[in-house]
């Protein structure tokens, strides 16, 4: 069984933190501890994930989830997607609720020779091979001699298939 952690009540959140929707920053309203003084910036950017993490009453929370809760009064029922793909950017206009599939569509993982998401080198055919995943299936988008054509095919597929956030 999944262990659930206590969620800070909304009134407690409003008592201890101020949130700026324009900057995405949280500021301590009260002195919580030696390093959590009123008026100081709350939280740290985690080096592994790039997300802001804030501890309240001994429980760690992700800043984007706190921002959602702060602004709406309800915990998000899904994941929170950073529109600009920057996990530290918790500006209100950069956050939206998303399913796991939608959130994963809005990633920019670059790897391999192409340094472009979804474009790999097919060594056997000596061509660039763009691919895209959708609903648990891998869709091959052809083979190309030119890497720019392969990237264009991948981007066109994102625009056509991803309903949440095609790359712009």
MIFI-175920 format. One record per residue (C-alpha): residue number from 0; residue in one letter; x, y, z. Coordinates in nm, 4 decimals. Each point is the difference from the previous one (the first is absolute). Layout:
# residues N
<r nr="NUM" rest="A" x="X" y="Y" z="Z"/>
...
//
This chain:
# residues 168
<r nr="0" rest="X" x="0.0000" y="0.0000" z="0.0000"/>
<r nr="1" rest="X" x="0.1308" y="0.3459" z="-0.0929"/>
<r nr="2" rest="X" x="0.0880" y="0.2115" z="0.3001"/>
<r nr="3" rest="X" x="-0.1669" y="0.3404" z="-0.0088"/>
<r nr="4" rest="X" x="0.1572" y="0.2989" z="0.1652"/>
<r nr="5" rest="X" x="-0.1743" y="0.2748" z="0.1849"/>
<r nr="6" rest="X" x="-0.0969" y="0.2936" z="-0.2183"/>
<r nr="7" rest="X" x="0.0377" y="0.3442" z="0.1445"/>
<r nr="8" rest="X" x="-0.3424" y="0.1637" z="0.0491"/>
<r nr="9" rest="X" x="-0.0677" y="0.2974" z="-0.2268"/>
<r nr="10" rest="X" x="-0.0326" y="0.2471" z="0.2890"/>
<r nr="11" rest="X" x="0.3361" y="-0.1175" z="0.1402"/>
<r nr="12" rest="X" x="0.1625" y="0.0477" z="-0.3409"/>
<r nr="13" rest="X" x="-0.1372" y="0.3547" z="-0.0228"/>
<r nr="14" rest="X" x="0.1195" y="0.0722" z="0.3556"/>
<r nr="15" rest="X" x="0.3611" y="-0.1048" z="-0.0546"/>
<r nr="16" rest="X" x="0.0664" y="0.0831" z="-0.3675"/>
<r nr="17" rest="X" x="-0.0714" y="0.2792" z="-0.2437"/>
<r nr="18" rest="X" x="-0.0008" y="-0.0943" z="-0.3693"/>
<r nr="19" rest="X" x="0.0562" y="0.2388" z="-0.2879"/>
<r nr="20" rest="X" x="-0.1822" y="-0.1223" z="-0.3134"/>
<r nr="21" rest="X" x="0.2066" y="0.2426" z="-0.2112"/>
<r nr="22" rest="X" x="0.3413" y="-0.1302" z="0.1123"/>
<r nr="23" rest="X" x="-0.0881" y="-0.3475" z="0.1257"/>
<r nr="24" rest="X" x="0.1897" y="0.0664" z="0.3231"/>
<r nr="25" rest="X" x="-0.1082" y="-0.0994" z="0.3488"/>
<r nr="26" rest="X" x="0.0967" y="0.2248" z="0.2928"/>
<r nr="27" rest="X" x="-0.0206" y="-0.0978" z="0.3672"/>
<r nr="28" rest="X" x="-0.2623" y="0.2053" z="0.1854"/>
<r nr="29" rest="X" x="0.1130" y="-0.1201" z="0.3433"/>
<r nr="30" rest="X" x="0.3175" y="-0.1238" z="0.1651"/>
<r nr="31" rest="X" x="-0.0073" y="-0.3784" z="-0.0260"/>
<r nr="32" rest="X" x="0.3620" y="-0.0829" z="0.0873"/>
<r nr="33" rest="X" x="0.3463" y="0.1486" z="-0.0093"/>
<r nr="34" rest="X" x="0.0192" y="-0.0069" z="-0.3800"/>
<r nr="35" rest="X" x="-0.3736" y="0.0558" z="-0.0587"/>
<r nr="36" rest="X" x="-0.0427" y="0.3608" z="0.1054"/>
<r nr="37" rest="X" x="-0.2858" y="0.2311" z="-0.0858"/>
<r nr="38" rest="X" x="0.0725" y="0.1895" z="-0.3199"/>
<r nr="39" rest="X" x="0.2486" y="-0.2548" z="-0.1363"/>
<r nr="40" rest="X" x="-0.0417" y="-0.2054" z="-0.3148"/>
<r nr="41" rest="X" x="-0.1422" y="-0.3454" z="0.0746"/>
<r nr="42" rest="X" x="0.1260" y="-0.3237" z="-0.1479"/>
<r nr="43" rest="X" x="0.2928" y="-0.1326" z="-0.1973"/>
<r nr="44" rest="X" x="0.0372" y="-0.1218" z="-0.3556"/>
<r nr="45" rest="X" x="0.0775" y="-0.3716" z="0.0111"/>
<r nr="46" rest="X" x="0.3047" y="-0.0770" z="-0.2124"/>
<r nr="47" rest="X" x="-0.1296" y="-0.3389" z="-0.1192"/>
<r nr="48" rest="X" x="-0.3434" y="0.1132" z="-0.1131"/>
<r nr="49" rest="X" x="0.0255" y="0.3756" z="-0.0447"/>
<r nr="50" rest="X" x="-0.3200" y="0.0434" z="0.2043"/>
<r nr="51" rest="X" x="-0.0426" y="0.2363" z="0.2936"/>
<r nr="52" rest="X" x="-0.0488" y="-0.1871" z="0.3268"/>
<r nr="53" rest="X" x="-0.1426" y="0.1675" z="0.3140"/>
<r nr="54" rest="X" x="-0.0310" y="-0.1571" z="0.3463"/>
<r nr="55" rest="X" x="-0.2949" y="0.0971" z="0.2165"/>
<r nr="56" rest="X" x="-0.0313" y="-0.1485" z="0.3464"/>
<r nr="57" rest="X" x="0.2543" y="-0.2695" z="-0.0848"/>
<r nr="58" rest="X" x="-0.1704" y="-0.1106" z="-0.3233"/>
<r nr="59" rest="X" x="0.1554" y="0.0705" z="-0.3416"/>
<r nr="60" rest="X" x="-0.2183" y="0.1291" z="-0.2808"/>
<r nr="61" rest="X" x="0.0700" y="0.0785" z="-0.3629"/>
<r nr="62" rest="X" x="-0.0335" y="0.3715" z="-0.0660"/>
<r nr="63" rest="X" x="-0.2176" y="-0.0399" z="-0.3095"/>
<r nr="64" rest="X" x="-0.2514" y="-0.2112" z="0.1934"/>
<r nr="65" rest="X" x="-0.0021" y="0.2552" z="0.2830"/>
<r nr="66" rest="X" x="-0.0537" y="0.2800" z="-0.2544"/>
<r nr="67" rest="X" x="-0.3005" y="-0.1849" z="-0.1418"/>
<r nr="68" rest="X" x="-0.1415" y="-0.0601" z="0.3474"/>
<r nr="69" rest="X" x="0.0703" y="0.3603" z="0.1033"/>
<r nr="70" rest="X" x="-0.1835" y="0.1440" z="-0.3018"/>
<r nr="71" rest="X" x="-0.2917" y="-0.2426" z="-0.0306"/>
<r nr="72" rest="X" x="-0.0513" y="-0.1215" z="0.3562"/>
<r nr="73" rest="X" x="0.0068" y="-0.3615" z="-0.1219"/>
<r nr="74" rest="X" x="0.2851" y="-0.2437" z="-0.0466"/>
<r nr="75" rest="X" x="0.0482" y="-0.0938" z="-0.3654"/>
<r nr="76" rest="X" x="-0.1641" y="-0.3285" z="-0.0908"/>
<r nr="77" rest="X" x="0.2578" y="-0.0630" z="-0.2746"/>
<r nr="78" rest="X" x="0.3556" y="0.1075" z="-0.0667"/>
<r nr="79" rest="X" x="0.0994" y="0.3629" z="-0.0406"/>
<r nr="80" rest="X" x="0.1684" y="0.0801" z="-0.3313"/>
<r nr="81" rest="X" x="0.2497" y="0.2835" z="-0.0374"/>
<r nr="82" rest="X" x="-0.0928" y="0.1413" z="-0.3401"/>
<r nr="83" rest="X" x="0.3539" y="0.1300" z="-0.0653"/>
<r nr="84" rest="X" x="0.1529" y="-0.3306" z="0.1193"/>
<r nr="85" rest="X" x="0.1937" y="0.1822" z="0.2760"/>
<r nr="86" rest="X" x="-0.0738" y="-0.1769" z="0.3293"/>
<r nr="87" rest="X" x="0.1152" y="0.2954" z="0.2101"/>
<r nr="88" rest="X" x="-0.2383" y="0.2439" z="-0.1747"/>
<r nr="89" rest="X" x="-0.3126" y="-0.0014" z="0.2169"/>
<r nr="90" rest="X" x="-0.1635" y="0.3096" z="-0.1471"/>
<r nr="91" rest="X" x="-0.3753" y="-0.0546" z="-0.0002"/>
<r nr="92" rest="X" x="-0.0310" y="0.0517" z="-0.3772"/>
<r nr="93" rest="X" x="0.2646" y="-0.2713" z="-0.0520"/>
<r nr="94" rest="X" x="-0.1898" y="-0.2721" z="0.1883"/>
<r nr="95" rest="X" x="-0.2852" y="-0.2211" z="-0.1150"/>
<r nr="96" rest="X" x="-0.1533" y="-0.3249" z="0.1138"/>
<r nr="97" rest="X" x="0.0824" y="-0.2939" z="-0.2274"/>
<r nr="98" rest="X" x="-0.0262" y="-0.3764" z="-0.0178"/>
<r nr="99" rest="X" x="0.3223" y="-0.2019" z="0.0088"/>
<r nr="100" rest="X" x="-0.0199" y="-0.0483" z="-0.3786"/>
<r nr="101" rest="X" x="-0.0545" y="0.3707" z="-0.0642"/>
<r nr="102" rest="X" x="0.2810" y="0.0964" z="0.2339"/>
<r nr="103" rest="X" x="0.2403" y="-0.2410" z="-0.1666"/>
<r nr="104" rest="X" x="-0.0883" y="0.1470" z="-0.3399"/>
<r nr="105" rest="X" x="0.1343" y="0.3323" z="0.1221"/>
<r nr="106" rest="X" x="0.3573" y="-0.1146" z="0.0571"/>
<r nr="107" rest="X" x="0.3156" y="0.0894" z="-0.1806"/>
<r nr="108" rest="X" x="0.2289" y="-0.2931" z="0.0709"/>
<r nr="109" rest="X" x="0.2827" y="0.0131" z="-0.2480"/>
<r nr="110" rest="X" x="0.2197" y="-0.3026" z="-0.0428"/>
<r nr="111" rest="X" x="0.2040" y="-0.1911" z="-0.2496"/>
<r nr="112" rest="X" x="0.1754" y="0.1257" z="-0.3079"/>
<r nr="113" rest="X" x="-0.2813" y="0.2285" z="-0.1120"/>
<r nr="114" rest="X" x="-0.0257" y="0.1819" z="0.3348"/>
<r nr="115" rest="X" x="-0.3698" y="0.0295" z="-0.0841"/>
<r nr="116" rest="X" x="-0.2866" y="-0.1803" z="0.1686"/>
<r nr="117" rest="X" x="-0.1365" y="-0.2895" z="-0.2048"/>
<r nr="118" rest="X" x="0.2625" y="0.0031" z="-0.2757"/>
<r nr="119" rest="X" x="0.2544" y="-0.2823" z="-0.0023"/>
<r nr="120" rest="X" x="0.2654" y="-0.1227" z="-0.2408"/>
<r nr="121" rest="X" x="-0.0815" y="-0.3324" z="-0.1657"/>
<r nr="122" rest="X" x="0.3479" y="-0.1434" z="-0.0418"/>
<r nr="123" rest="X" x="-0.1185" y="-0.2955" z="-0.2088"/>
<r nr="124" rest="X" x="-0.1659" y="0.2208" z="-0.2634"/>
<r nr="125" rest="X" x="0.2320" y="0.3002" z="0.0504"/>
<r nr="126" rest="X" x="-0.2966" y="0.2344" z="0.0326"/>
<r nr="127" rest="X" x="-0.1688" y="0.2182" z="0.2623"/>
<r nr="128" rest="X" x="-0.3108" y="-0.1617" z="0.1470"/>
<r nr="129" rest="X" x="-0.2544" y="0.2215" z="0.1766"/>
<r nr="130" rest="X" x="-0.2420" y="-0.1757" z="0.2356"/>
<r nr="131" rest="X" x="-0.2789" y="0.1083" z="0.2293"/>
<r nr="132" rest="X" x="-0.1792" y="-0.1736" z="0.2853"/>
<r nr="133" rest="X" x="-0.3758" y="0.0220" z="0.0378"/>
<r nr="134" rest="X" x="-0.2319" y="-0.2029" z="0.2229"/>
<r nr="135" rest="X" x="0.2777" y="-0.2469" z="0.0799"/>
<r nr="136" rest="X" x="0.0895" y="-0.0615" z="-0.3634"/>
<r nr="137" rest="X" x="0.3085" y="0.1045" z="-0.1934"/>
<r nr="138" rest="X" x="-0.0754" y="0.1501" z="-0.3408"/>
<r nr="139" rest="X" x="0.2794" y="0.0039" z="-0.2585"/>
<r nr="140" rest="X" x="-0.0063" y="0.3138" z="-0.2116"/>
<r nr="141" rest="X" x="0.2229" y="-0.1131" z="-0.2848"/>
<r nr="142" rest="X" x="0.3716" y="0.0126" z="-0.0808"/>
<r nr="143" rest="X" x="0.1876" y="0.3087" z="-0.1163"/>
<r nr="144" rest="X" x="0.3444" y="0.0788" z="-0.1353"/>
<r nr="145" rest="X" x="-0.0200" y="0.3540" z="0.1379"/>
<r nr="146" rest="X" x="-0.0286" y="0.0532" z="0.3763"/>
<r nr="147" rest="X" x="-0.2004" y="0.3216" z="-0.0454"/>
<r nr="148" rest="X" x="-0.2648" y="-0.1904" z="-0.1982"/>
<r nr="149" rest="X" x="-0.0163" y="-0.2610" z="0.2766"/>
<r nr="150" rest="X" x="-0.0420" y="0.2743" z="0.2638"/>
<r nr="151" rest="X" x="-0.2714" y="0.1642" z="-0.2104"/>
<r nr="152" rest="X" x="-0.1852" y="-0.3325" z="-0.0283"/>
<r nr="153" rest="X" x="0.0168" y="-0.0434" z="0.3781"/>
<r nr="154" rest="X" x="-0.1276" y="0.3550" z="0.0640"/>
<r nr="155" rest="X" x="-0.2824" y="-0.0439" z="-0.2507"/>
<r nr="156" rest="X" x="-0.1038" y="-0.3229" z="0.1748"/>
<r nr="157" rest="X" x="0.0038" y="0.1746" z="0.3400"/>
<r nr="158" rest="X" x="-0.2250" y="0.2743" z="-0.1338"/>
<r nr="159" rest="X" x="-0.2361" y="-0.2538" z="-0.1548"/>
<r nr="160" rest="X" x="-0.0118" y="-0.2536" z="0.2840"/>
<r nr="161" rest="X" x="0.0665" y="0.1791" z="0.3283"/>
<r nr="162" rest="X" x="-0.3177" y="0.1673" z="0.1167"/>
<r nr="163" rest="X" x="0.1492" y="0.1641" z="0.3086"/>
<r nr="164" rest="X" x="0.3178" y="0.1753" z="-0.0943"/>
<r nr="165" rest="X" x="0.1764" y="-0.0248" z="-0.3296"/>
<r nr="166" rest="X" x="0.3442" y="0.1539" z="-0.0001"/>
<r nr="167" rest="X" x="-0.0056" y="0.3589" z="-0.1219"/>
//
